[in-house]
Amino acid sequence: MSEFFCREDETIEDLQLNGLRLIQKKQGFRFGMDTVLLADFARIRPTDTVADFGTGTGILPFLLHGRKKGAYYYAIERLPEMAEMAGRSIRLNHLQDRIQLICEDVRTLSGQIPERSLDAVICNPPYGLPGHTLHNPDLLRNAARHQEENTLDAFICQARNLLKGKGKLILVYPAAQMLQLMTRLQKFRIEPKRFRLVYPFMDHPANLVLVEAVKDAKPLLHPMPPLILYEADGRLTKELRSVYHMAEQTKVCHSETLPHPPGIIKPSGGDIPGLHKEEKP
């Protein structure tokens, strides 16, 4: 059965979450730790209707479903190749009645989602700013990493149109651009309410921020405790292990024998680990 869903240049990943599986490319765009942290951070009720802006492989709806966050999901992806692959993952997991795939640009959605109908929008947007980052010749990688002009404003504006009153917009973004993000949210009257900074190591600067903003809310920002990813010796921190639901596994085996969770890059001496938009197996 798996062979029917998976092509020669693809692999089926066990998400280690309630039996869910995900089709990804063997080489190229693969979901990263930022996506897993976002799904864990999101406060979404089991009855909520949720849209994922730029779903890519469809990973966020699967992670939310596996955590019982949300009842129905719109997975929006503008690249036909990515959308087709996400659709096969949806069928592989028999979630056609829970996840509706829409192959369209978020900025030009044409009525598939009724206005003011969503309880939450979740988004792991491209981080690269126009004119500031080198473009990748690989189309899928480039789309995942680089914003086009006014991408962020367009996403936030569309979220405002689709969210109910007091609906939530939940994002992950580079910590260095946190001020710009919050300023843009306020521009569209979606008030930042809760944020959490993510640090690769305790003695390193933060490089990600997780933000929850609420439509038409009053200004009052609630900082959360910092999230540290790695111990000084490179081991995953206890909290990161809990994000990946690894705690119960340690009761029966040592951490050295655990499978490396999908979406994590082991730390090394170069770039900050585990926070890339795409990862190689």
Residue pairs with C-beta under 8 A, 6 or more apart in sequence:
2 12
2 92
5 12
5 23
5 88
5 89
5 91
5 92
6 12
6 23
6 88
9 25
9 26
9 27
10 23
10 24
10 25
10 26
10 85
11 23
11 24
11 25
11 26
11 281
12 21
12 22
12 23
12 92
13 21
13 22
13 23
13 24
13 262
14 21
14 262
15 21
15 22
15 62
15 63
15 66
15 262
16 244
16 245
16 259
16 261
16 262
17 62
17 63
17 66
17 67
17 245
18 66
20 62
20 65
20 66
20 93
21 89
21 92
21 93
22 31
22 57
22 58
22 59
22 62
22 89
22 262
23 57
23 85
23 86
23 88
23 89
23 92
24 30
24 31
24 57
24 85
25 85
25 140
26 281
27 280
28 138
28 140
28 141
28 278
29 56
29 57
29 82
29 138
29 140
29 141
29 144
29 277
29 278
30 57
30 278
30 279
30 280
30 281
31 56
31 57
31 59
31 262
31 263
31 278
31 279
32 263
32 265
32 274
32 275
32 276
32 277
32 278
32 279
33 229
33 263
33 264
33 265
33 274
33 275
34 124
34 172
34 208
34 275
34 277
35 59
35 60
35 63
35 124
35 172
35 263
36 63
36 243
36 244
36 261
36 263
37 172
37 198
37 208
37 210
37 227
37 243
38 60
38 122
38 124
38 170
38 171
38 172
38 210
39 60
39 63
39 64
39 67
39 69
39 122
40 67
40 243
41 170
41 172
41 196
41 210
41 212
42 64
42 69
42 120
42 122
42 170
42 212
43 168
43 170
43 194
43 212
44 50
44 64
44 69
44 70
44 119
44 120
44 122
44 168
44 170
45 69
45 70
45 119
46 68
46 69
46 70
46 71
47 71
48 69
48 70
48 71
48 119
48 120
49 70
49 71
49 72
49 73
49 74
49 117
49 118
49 119
49 120
50 61
50 64
50 69
50 70
50 72
50 73
50 74
50 118
50 119
50 120
50 121
50 122
51 73
51 74
51 75
51 76
51 113
51 118
51 120
51 121
51 122
51 159
51 162
52 58
52 60
52 61
52 73
52 74
52 75
52 76
52 121
52 122
52 123
53 76
53 106
53 121
53 122
53 123
53 125
53 155
53 158
53 159
54 76
54 77
54 78
54 106
54 123
54 124
54 125
54 126
54 155
55 61
55 75
55 76
55 77
55 82
55 83
55 86
55 101
56 77
56 82
56 86
56 144
57 82
57 85
57 86
57 89
58 75
58 77
58 85
58 86
58 87
58 89
58 90
58 99
58 101
60 75
60 122
60 124
61 70
61 73
61 75
61 95
61 98
61 99
62 89
62 93
62 95
64 70
64 73
64 122
65 73
65 95
65 98
65 99
70 120
71 98
72 98
72 99
72 100
73 98
73 99
73 100
74 99
74 100
74 102
74 112
74 113
74 118
75 86
75 90
75 99
75 100
75 101
75 102
76 102
76 104
76 106
76 109
77 83
77 86
77 101
77 102
77 103
78 103
78 104
78 105
78 106
78 143
79 139
79 140
79 143
80 103
81 139
81 140
82 140
82 143
83 101
83 103
84 103
86 101
87 101
90 96
90 99
90 101
100 112
102 109
102 112
102 113
104 110
104 112
106 154
106 155
106 158
107 151
107 154
107 155
107 158
109 158
109 162
113 162
114 162
115 161
115 162
116 161
116 162
116 163
116 164
116 165
117 162
117 164
118 162
118 163
118 164
118 167
119 163
119 164
119 167
119 168
120 163
120 167
120 168
120 169
120 170
121 159
121 162
121 163
121 167
121 168
121 169
121 170
122 169
122 170
122 171
123 155
123 159
123 169
123 170
123 171
124 171
124 172
125 147
125 151
125 152
125 155
125 171
125 173
126 143
126 144
126 145
126 146
126 147
126 151
126 277
127 145
127 147
127 173
127 174
127 177
127 277
128 145
128 146
128 147
129 147
129 177
130 146
130 147
130 148
130 149
133 145
133 146
135 142
135 146
136 142
136 145
136 146
141 277
141 278
144 277
144 278
145 277
145 278
152 181
152 184
153 184
153 187
153 188
156 169
156 184
156 185
156 187
156 188
156 190
157 188
159 169
159 188
159 190
159 215
160 188
160 189
160 190
160 215
163 169
163 190
163 215
164 215
165 215
165 216
166 214
166 215
166 216
166 217
167 214
167 215
168 212
168 213
168 214
168 215
169 185
169 190
169 212
169 213
169 214
169 215
170 210
170 211
170 212
170 213
171 181
171 210
171 211
171 213
172 208
172 209
172 210
172 211
173 181
173 208
173 209
173 211
174 207
174 208
174 209
175 197
175 198
175 205
175 206
175 207
175 208
175 209
176 207
178 195
178 209
178 211
181 209
181 211
182 192
182 211
182 213
185 191
185 192
185 211
185 213
186 192
186 219
189 215
189 216
190 213
190 214
190 215
190 216
190 217
191 213
191 214
191 215
191 216
191 217
191 218
191 219
191 220
192 211
192 212
192 213
192 221
193 212
193 213
193 214
193 217
193 220
193 221
193 222
194 211
194 212
194 221
194 222
194 224
195 209
195 210
195 211
195 212
195 221
195 222
195 223
195 224
196 209
196 210
196 223
196 224
196 225
196 226
196 227
197 206
197 208
197 209
197 226
197 227
198 206
198 207
198 208
198 209
198 210
198 226
198 227
198 229
198 275
199 205
199 206
199 207
199 226
199 227
199 228
199 229
200 207
200 229
200 230
200 267
200 272
200 273
200 274
200 275
201 228
201 229
201 230
201 231
201 232
202 228
202 232
203 232
204 272
206 226
207 272
207 275
208 275
210 227
227 239
227 240
228 237
228 239
228 240
229 236
229 237
229 240
229 273
229 274
230 236
230 237
230 240
230 267
230 273
230 274
231 237
234 266
234 267
235 255
236 244
236 246
236 255
236 264
238 247
241 247
241 250
244 261
244 264
246 258
246 261
249 258
250 258
260 266
263 274
263 279
264 273
264 274
265 273
265 274
265 276
265 279
266 273
267 273
267 274
